Amino acid sequence: MLKTTLVVALSLIQLTSMSDAQESNTSSNFMAAQLSEQIFNQTIAFSNEKLVKAQANLLRKHYEALIEAGFNKSEALQIIVAMASSDK
């Protein structure tokens, strides 16, 4: 998940810089640059070791709770994967 976010952020930064070279001083370029910076900063923040560990612990607790609620391991894992995928 973090690798995907980092790739997207870097791609957006690259696209923004290419776009800026073609059209400087337009409001859309300003907005694209701001969005790229925001995504880059989020990627850095989400890469924090404590946050990554906390997210992993939360997913594990959800998985265990699903099993306790009666889901089998395969079903619980599918639900966790879907939950993790929707967080992107």
ABEGO torsion letter per residue (X at the ends): XAAAAAAAAAAAAAAAAAAAAABBGBAAAAAAAAAAAAAAAAAAAAABAAAAAAAAAAAAAAAAAAAAAGBBAAAAAAAAAAAAAAAX
